[in-house]
Amino acid sequence: MTETHKPPRCCSELTPREGIDLHEVETDPAMESLSNALQMTFRLLSALMFVFILLFLSTGIARIKPQEQGVCKRFGKVVGIVDQGLAFNWPYPIGEIQIVRTDEQRIEVNDFWMHETESDRKTPLAKRRRGNRALRPGFDGYLFTGDRNIIHLRFQVGYKVVDPLAYLSKMIDAKEMVRLAVRQATIETAATRTAYGILTKVEEFRSATRERAQAILTKETSRPNSKLPAIQINSLLIPSEGITWPLAAYSAYEAAVAASAKKREMIKMAIGNANKRAEIIGNLAFVQLAGEPWETQQDIARRTKLSADYLHAVATTEGRVSMPAELASWNGQYNLLGQYLQLQGDNAAAKNTHRLSALYQQIVDLVRSDAAGGTVRQIIAQAESDKSKTVEDAKARADRFERLYAQFKANPETQNIFIERMWLNELDEILSSPIISKHIYPGGSTEPIILELNPDPNVEREIRNERRRRATDNTVREVAPDQEGM
């Protein structure tokens, strides 16, 4: 028999009579659980995709803080530089924002410093245990100087990035680059100086090292055709106790420093004394007479010989010789007293009488010239004034004598009376003078008379006061006519 196949029917065509419960099909737990799981998975994947998209987009956003700069790139090409604030760009890997610190950063360069323990760092150099410990290469740092000596040195360096594009293009480690530049600059600068010169002129050495280190950074980090370095050194400092001799030589160094300080103090005192002496005659005339007070003996001797040769050439060639430029400030005259004493002590001094006389006359002329000043000028002025007063007083006394002598000769019969009157006038003037100490004793006695010539202090004081009063009156009388004539 042939079987006849009937087409299948859908669930809606089934009837309860055929043995299928439609309520049970719709509420199957397995199907419901599967459906819930699929829905939850879809939601989770959707959330993850949303978060992933946000994260992807956030790679194109950056917050630039103060003292920072951002460099925006697109497909590896720089498209701009942004400052503080929010910066936006295409998400990575299409775009990128690289942040560069532009504030000052600080490092210590200890490549030339001795190895220190924690205890050493807390102890000043002067109090550390020294002994005779040798340096240990690879463990202790040290710096060779141009005179083949050794010193210890360390720096505190402040730097910052000034060209972010050059900094990123070079892909450099800023701290390591600065440290290497300072180390190389220190070695090069120390190679041209002595150890003592570095220790006594620390500021000069520090400045030269900083300039050299910056030149190295400019050369190594600047972009092509640009003189702007990627990194700029703002400060290079040597801290307190940051430069020293090796500890084994520290005692000798302290002794040398003390001697140097004493030397400076003595030089200061000598310059002070020289200035006081220079004030007596004036600075210019002082140098012409005795030389520069603060120069070395070698320099004084050299200039003295140069001046002596020049003055001798002037005297023997009637001035047809050029003055050395070194002596122009003093008109060719330098240490005339030294020249005179040297020539006077020469074995051939007898042959140099003319030169001695010429030097003596130059010294006298210099003291009396306008170049002289200070106390010497005052003394000379006072001497000239005293000379004028003495001459005028002598003339007045001579005129008075001539008048009296004429009266005396004109009356021969009254000459004795004239003499007696003159004697009485002089005696009266002596007895009435308050500035003459007088001792009176009775005459006619046959007994010896003992005169006590020790001055009475009261009388002497009165005499001094009277002389002072008269001197003041004379000064006032001398000044008054000058003021009237002005």
C-alpha positions as CSV (number, residue, x, y, z in Angstrom):
1,M,0.0,0.0,0.0
2,T,1.1,3.4,-0.7
3,E,1.2,5.7,2.2
4,T,-0.3,9.1,1.8
5,H,1.8,12.0,3.3
6,K,-0.1,14.8,4.8
7,P,1.4,18.3,5.1
8,P,2.4,19.3,8.5
9,R,0.3,21.8,10.4
10,C,1.3,24.7,12.5
11,C,0.9,24.8,16.2
12,S,-2.2,26.9,15.9
13,E,-3.9,24.1,14.1
14,L,-3.3,21.6,16.8
15,T,-6.2,20.8,19.0
16,P,-6.4,19.5,22.5
17,R,-7.8,16.3,21.1
18,E,-4.5,15.5,19.5
19,G,-2.7,15.4,23.0
20,I,-0.7,18.7,23.0
21,D,-1.1,21.3,25.8
22,L,-0.6,24.8,24.3
23,H,-0.2,26.4,27.7
24,E,2.8,24.2,28.5
25,V,4.6,25.2,25.2
26,E,4.4,28.9,26.0
27,T,5.7,28.7,29.6
28,D,8.7,26.4,29.1
29,P,11.4,27.4,31.8
30,A,14.4,26.4,29.6
31,M,13.3,28.6,26.8
32,E,12.6,31.5,29.2
33,S,16.1,31.2,30.8
34,L,17.8,31.2,27.4
35,S,15.8,34.3,26.4
36,N,16.8,36.2,29.5
37,A,20.4,35.2,29.2
38,L,20.5,36.4,25.6
39,Q,18.9,39.7,26.5
40,M,21.4,40.3,29.4
41,T,24.3,39.5,27.2
42,F,23.2,42.0,24.6
43,R,22.8,44.7,27.2
44,L,26.2,44.0,28.7
45,L,27.9,44.0,25.3
46,S,26.1,47.3,24.5
47,A,27.4,48.9,27.7
48,L,30.9,47.6,27.1
49,M,30.8,49.0,23.5
50,F,29.6,52.4,24.8
51,V,32.4,52.5,27.4
52,F,35.0,51.4,24.9
53,I,33.8,54.2,22.5
54,L,34.1,56.7,25.4
55,L,37.6,55.6,26.2
56,F,38.6,55.7,22.6
57,L,37.3,59.2,22.3
58,S,38.9,60.3,25.5
59,T,42.4,59.6,24.1
60,G,41.9,62.7,22.1
61,I,41.3,64.9,25.2
62,A,43.9,66.0,27.7
63,R,44.0,68.5,30.6
64,I,47.1,70.7,30.5
65,K,48.1,71.9,34.0
66,P,50.0,75.1,34.8
67,Q,53.7,74.9,34.0
68,E,53.0,72.4,31.2
69,Q,52.5,72.4,27.5
70,G,50.8,70.0,25.1
71,V,52.0,69.0,21.7
72,C,49.2,67.9,19.4
73,K,50.1,65.3,16.7
74,R,48.0,63.9,13.8
75,F,49.3,60.8,12.1
76,G,52.6,61.5,13.7
77,K,52.8,65.1,12.4
78,V,52.8,68.1,14.8
79,V,49.8,70.2,14.2
80,G,49.9,72.6,17.2
81,I,51.0,73.4,20.8
82,V,48.5,74.1,23.5
83,D,48.9,75.7,26.9
84,Q,47.0,75.4,30.2
85,G,43.4,74.1,29.9
86,L,41.6,71.3,28.0
87,A,43.1,70.2,24.7
88,F,41.2,68.2,22.1
89,N,42.5,66.1,19.2
90,W,41.6,63.1,17.2
91,P,41.6,59.9,19.2
92,Y,44.6,57.7,19.3
93,P,46.2,56.3,17.1
94,I,45.0,59.0,14.6
95,G,45.9,61.8,16.9
96,E,48.0,62.2,20.1
97,I,48.6,64.9,22.8
98,Q,52.0,64.6,24.5
99,I,52.4,66.7,27.7
100,V,55.8,68.3,28.5
101,R,56.7,69.8,31.9
102,T,58.0,73.4,31.5
103,D,58.4,74.3,35.2
104,E,61.9,74.4,36.7
105,Q,63.2,71.1,37.9
106,R,66.3,70.5,40.1
107,I,68.9,67.8,40.2
108,E,72.2,67.3,42.1
109,V,75.4,66.5,40.2
110,N,77.7,64.6,42.5
111,D,80.0,63.0,40.0
112,F,83.0,64.8,41.5
113,W,82.1,64.4,45.1
114,M,83.5,61.9,47.6
115,H,81.5,58.9,48.8
116,E,79.6,59.8,51.9
117,T,77.7,57.7,54.5
118,E,74.6,59.0,56.2
119,S,76.7,59.9,59.2
120,D,79.1,61.8,56.9
121,R,76.3,64.0,55.4
122,K,75.4,65.1,58.9
123,T,78.9,66.1,59.9
124,P,80.6,69.3,58.6
125,L,83.8,68.8,56.6
126,A,86.0,70.5,59.2
127,K,84.9,67.9,61.9
128,R,85.1,64.8,59.8
129,R,87.6,62.1,60.5
130,R,90.4,62.6,58.0
131,G,93.4,60.4,58.4
132,N,95.3,59.4,55.3
133,R,92.6,57.5,53.4
134,A,93.4,57.3,49.7
135,L,90.8,58.0,47.1
136,R,89.0,55.0,45.7
137,P,88.5,55.2,41.9
138,G,85.0,54.1,40.9
139,F,83.8,54.8,44.5
140,D,84.9,58.3,45.3
141,G,84.3,61.1,42.7
142,Y,87.1,63.7,42.1
143,L,88.0,66.3,39.6
144,F,91.4,66.8,38.0
145,T,92.5,70.4,37.5
146,G,94.9,72.0,35.0
147,D,97.8,71.9,37.4
148,R,97.3,68.1,38.0
149,N,95.7,68.6,41.4
150,I,92.5,67.0,42.7
151,I,89.5,68.6,44.3
152,H,85.9,67.5,45.2
153,L,83.0,69.4,43.8
154,R,79.2,69.1,43.5
155,F,76.5,71.2,41.9
156,Q,72.8,71.9,42.4
157,V,71.3,72.5,39.0
158,G,68.0,74.1,38.1
159,Y,66.7,73.6,34.5
160,K,63.5,73.7,32.5
161,V,62.3,72.7,29.0
162,V,61.9,75.8,26.8
163,D,61.3,74.2,23.4
164,P,58.9,71.2,23.7
165,L,59.1,70.4,20.0
166,A,62.9,70.0,20.1
167,Y,62.6,68.1,23.4
168,L,60.2,65.5,21.9
169,S,62.0,65.3,18.6
170,K,65.2,64.4,20.3
171,M,63.5,61.8,22.6
172,I,65.9,62.6,25.4
173,D,66.0,62.1,29.1
174,A,66.2,65.7,30.4
175,K,67.8,64.9,33.8
176,E,70.4,62.6,32.3
177,M,71.2,65.1,29.5
178,V,71.6,68.0,32.0
179,R,73.8,65.9,34.2
180,L,76.1,64.8,31.3
181,A,76.3,68.4,30.0
182,V,77.3,69.8,33.4
183,R,79.8,67.0,33.9
184,Q,81.5,67.6,30.6
185,A,81.5,71.3,31.1
186,T,83.1,71.0,34.6
187,I,85.9,68.8,33.2
188,E,86.6,71.2,30.3
189,T,86.6,74.3,32.6
190,A,88.7,72.8,35.3
191,A,91.3,71.7,32.7
192,T,92.2,75.4,32.1
193,R,92.5,76.4,35.8
194,T,94.6,75.6,38.8
195,A,93.0,74.0,41.9
196,Y,93.9,77.0,44.0
197,G,92.4,79.3,41.3
198,I,89.2,77.4,41.4
199,L,88.9,77.4,45.2
200,T,89.7,81.1,45.5
201,K,87.5,82.2,42.6
202,V,84.5,79.9,43.0
203,E,82.0,82.3,41.4
204,E,84.1,82.8,38.3
205,F,84.5,79.0,37.9
206,R,80.8,78.4,38.5
207,S,79.8,81.0,35.9
208,A,82.2,79.6,33.3
209,T,80.9,76.1,33.9
210,R,77.3,77.2,33.5
211,E,78.0,78.9,30.3
212,R,79.8,75.9,28.9
213,A,77.1,73.5,30.0
214,Q,74.4,75.6,28.3
215,A,76.5,75.7,25.1
216,I,76.7,71.9,25.1
217,L,72.9,71.6,25.7
218,T,72.2,74.2,22.9
219,K,74.4,72.2,20.5
220,E,72.9,68.8,21.4
221,T,69.2,69.6,21.8
222,S,68.3,72.5,19.5
223,R,66.4,71.9,16.3
224,P,68.1,72.4,12.9
225,N,68.5,76.0,12.0
226,S,67.5,77.1,15.5
227,K,69.6,78.6,18.2
228,L,67.0,77.8,20.9
229,P,67.9,74.9,23.1
230,A,65.4,72.3,24.2
231,I,66.6,72.6,27.7
232,Q,67.8,75.8,29.5
233,I,69.9,75.9,32.7
234,N,68.4,78.5,35.0
235,S,70.8,78.1,37.9
236,L,74.0,76.2,38.6
237,L,75.0,76.6,42.3
238,I,77.8,75.2,44.5
239,P,76.2,74.6,47.9
240,S,77.9,75.4,51.2
241,E,80.8,73.1,51.7
242,G,80.3,72.0,48.1
243,I,83.9,72.4,47.0
244,T,87.0,71.2,48.9
245,W,90.3,69.6,48.8
246,P,90.5,65.9,49.5
247,L,90.0,65.3,53.3
248,A,93.6,64.0,53.6
249,A,94.8,67.4,52.6
250,Y,92.2,69.4,54.4
251,S,94.4,70.4,57.3
252,A,97.0,71.9,55.0
253,Y,94.2,73.6,53.1
254,E,92.9,75.2,56.3
255,A,96.4,76.5,57.2
256,A,96.7,78.0,53.7
257,V,93.3,79.7,54.0
258,A,94.3,81.1,57.4
259,A,97.5,82.4,55.9
260,S,95.7,83.9,52.9
261,A,93.2,85.6,55.2
262,K,96.1,87.0,57.3
263,K,97.8,88.2,54.1
264,R,94.6,90.0,53.0
265,E,94.3,91.6,56.4
266,M,97.9,92.8,56.3
267,I,97.5,94.1,52.8
268,K,94.3,96.0,53.9
269,M,96.2,97.5,56.8
270,A,99.1,98.4,54.6
271,I,96.8,100.1,52.1
272,G,95.1,102.0,54.9
273,N,98.4,103.2,56.2
274,A,99.5,104.1,52.7
275,N,96.3,106.1,52.1
276,K,96.9,108.0,55.4
277,R,100.4,108.8,54.2
278,A,99.1,109.7,50.8
279,E,96.7,112.1,52.4
280,I,99.7,114.0,53.8
281,I,100.9,115.0,50.3
282,G,98.1,114.0,48.0
283,N,97.6,110.7,46.1
284,L,99.2,111.9,42.8
285,A,102.3,113.4,44.4
286,F,102.6,110.4,46.8
287,V,103.0,108.0,43.8
288,Q,105.5,110.4,42.1
289,L,107.5,110.6,45.3
290,A,107.3,107.0,46.7
291,G,105.4,104.8,44.1
292,E,102.1,102.9,44.4
293,P,101.7,101.8,48.0
294,W,99.9,98.5,47.1
295,E,102.1,97.3,44.3
296,T,104.6,94.5,44.6
297,Q,108.3,95.2,45.1
298,Q,108.9,93.8,41.6
299,D,106.5,96.2,40.0
300,I,107.8,99.2,42.0
301,A,111.4,98.3,41.0
302,R,110.4,97.9,37.4
303,R,108.6,101.2,37.2
304,T,111.3,103.0,39.2
305,K,113.9,101.9,36.7
306,L,111.7,102.9,33.8
307,S,111.1,106.3,35.2
308,A,114.9,106.8,36.0
309,D,115.9,105.8,32.5
310,Y,113.2,108.2,31.1
311,L,114.3,111.2,33.2
312,H,117.9,110.5,32.5
313,A,117.2,110.4,28.8
314,V,115.2,113.6,29.0
315,A,118.1,115.3,30.7
316,T,120.8,114.1,28.3
317,T,118.8,114.5,25.1
318,E,117.1,117.8,25.9
319,G,113.7,116.3,26.0
320,R,113.8,114.5,22.6
321,V,112.4,111.3,24.0
322,S,108.9,109.9,24.2
323,M,107.3,109.3,27.6
324,P,106.4,105.6,28.3
325,A,102.6,105.2,28.3
326,E,102.8,103.5,31.7
327,L,104.2,106.6,33.3
328,A,101.9,109.1,31.6
329,S,99.6,109.4,34.6
330,W,102.5,110.7,36.7
331,N,104.3,112.9,34.1
332,G,107.1,110.4,33.9
333,Q,108.0,110.7,37.6
334,Y,107.7,107.6,39.7
335,N,109.2,107.0,43.1
336,L,111.6,109.9,43.0
337,L,112.7,109.3,46.6
338,G,113.5,105.7,45.8
339,Q,115.5,106.9,42.7
340,Y,117.4,109.4,44.9
341,L,118.2,107.0,47.7
342,Q,119.3,104.3,45.2
343,L,121.5,106.7,43.3
344,Q,122.9,108.1,46.6
345,G,123.9,104.6,47.8
346,D,125.5,103.7,44.5
347,N,129.2,103.1,44.5
348,A,129.5,105.6,41.7
349,A,127.5,108.3,43.5
350,A,130.4,110.7,43.2
351,K,130.0,110.5,39.5
352,N,126.3,111.2,39.7
353,T,126.3,114.5,41.5
354,H,124.5,116.2,38.7
355,R,121.8,113.5,38.6
356,L,121.4,113.7,42.4
357,S,121.0,117.5,42.3
358,A,118.5,117.2,39.5
359,L,116.5,114.6,41.4
360,Y,116.6,116.7,44.6
361,Q,115.4,119.7,42.7
362,Q,112.5,117.6,41.1
363,I,111.5,116.5,44.6
364,V,111.5,120.0,45.9
365,D,109.6,121.3,42.9
366,L,107.0,118.5,43.3
367,V,106.4,119.2,47.0
368,R,105.9,122.9,46.2
369,S,103.8,122.3,43.1
370,D,100.0,122.2,42.8
371,A,100.2,118.4,42.6
372,A,101.0,118.3,46.3
373,G,98.1,118.6,48.7
374,G,96.9,117.3,52.0
375,T,98.9,118.1,55.1
376,V,102.1,119.0,53.2
377,R,100.2,121.7,51.3
378,Q,98.8,123.0,54.6
379,I,102.3,123.1,56.1
380,I,103.8,124.9,53.1
381,A,100.9,127.4,53.2
382,Q,101.4,128.0,56.9
383,A,105.2,128.3,56.4
384,E,104.6,130.9,53.6
385,S,102.3,132.8,55.9
386,D,104.7,132.7,58.8
387,K,107.5,133.7,56.5
388,S,105.5,136.8,55.3
389,K,104.6,137.7,58.9
390,T,108.2,137.3,60.0
391,V,109.5,139.5,57.1
392,E,106.8,142.2,57.8
393,D,107.6,142.1,61.5
394,A,111.3,142.5,60.8
395,K,110.7,145.3,58.4
396,A,108.5,147.1,61.0
397,R,111.1,146.7,63.7
398,A,113.8,147.9,61.3
399,D,111.8,151.0,60.4
400,R,111.1,151.7,64.1
401,F,114.8,151.4,64.8
402,E,115.7,153.7,62.0
403,R,113.3,156.4,63.3
404,L,114.6,156.1,66.9
405,Y,118.2,156.1,65.7
406,A,117.5,159.3,63.7
407,Q,116.0,161.0,66.8
408,F,119.0,159.8,68.8
409,K,121.5,161.3,66.4
410,A,119.6,164.5,66.0
411,N,119.9,165.5,69.7
412,P,123.3,164.7,71.1
413,E,122.7,166.6,74.3
414,T,119.7,164.6,75.2
415,Q,121.0,161.1,74.3
416,N,121.4,159.9,77.9
417,I,117.9,161.0,78.7
418,F,116.6,159.4,75.5
419,I,118.3,156.1,76.4
420,E,116.9,156.1,79.9
421,R,113.4,156.8,78.6
422,M,113.7,154.0,76.2
423,W,114.9,151.6,79.0
424,L,112.0,152.6,81.2
425,N,109.5,152.1,78.4
426,E,110.8,148.6,77.7
427,L,110.9,147.8,81.4
428,D,107.3,149.0,81.8
429,E,106.3,146.9,78.8
430,I,108.0,143.8,80.3
431,L,106.4,144.3,83.7
432,S,103.0,144.9,82.4
433,S,103.0,142.0,79.9
434,P,100.7,139.2,80.9
435,I,102.6,136.6,78.9
436,I,106.0,137.0,80.6
437,S,106.8,135.2,83.8
438,K,108.5,137.7,86.2
439,H,110.7,137.0,89.3
440,I,111.3,140.1,91.5
441,Y,113.9,140.1,94.4
442,P,115.1,142.9,96.6
443,G,118.5,144.5,95.8
444,G,121.3,145.8,98.1
445,S,121.4,142.7,100.3
446,T,124.8,141.2,101.1
447,E,123.3,137.8,101.7
448,P,123.1,135.2,98.8
449,I,119.8,135.2,97.0
450,I,118.4,131.9,95.8
451,L,115.9,132.3,92.9
452,E,113.3,129.5,92.5
453,L,112.8,129.6,88.7
454,N,110.3,126.8,88.7
455,P,107.2,128.3,87.0
456,D,104.1,128.9,89.0
457,P,101.4,126.6,87.4
458,N,98.7,129.3,87.9
459,V,100.9,131.9,86.2
460,E,101.8,129.6,83.4
461,R,98.1,128.8,82.8
462,E,97.3,132.6,82.7
463,I,100.1,133.1,80.2
464,R,98.8,130.4,78.0
465,N,95.3,131.7,78.1
466,E,96.5,135.2,77.2
467,R,98.6,133.9,74.3
468,R,95.6,132.0,73.0
469,R,93.4,135.1,73.3
470,R,95.9,137.2,71.4
471,A,96.3,134.6,68.7
472,T,92.5,134.5,68.3
473,D,92.3,138.3,68.1
474,N,95.1,138.3,65.4
475,T,93.3,135.7,63.4
476,V,90.0,137.7,63.5
477,R,91.9,140.9,62.4
478,E,93.5,139.1,59.5
479,V,90.3,137.6,58.2
480,A,88.2,140.8,58.6
481,P,90.2,142.8,55.9
482,D,90.0,139.9,53.5
483,Q,86.2,139.7,53.9
484,E,85.9,143.4,53.4
485,G,87.9,143.2,50.2
486,M,85.7,140.4,48.7
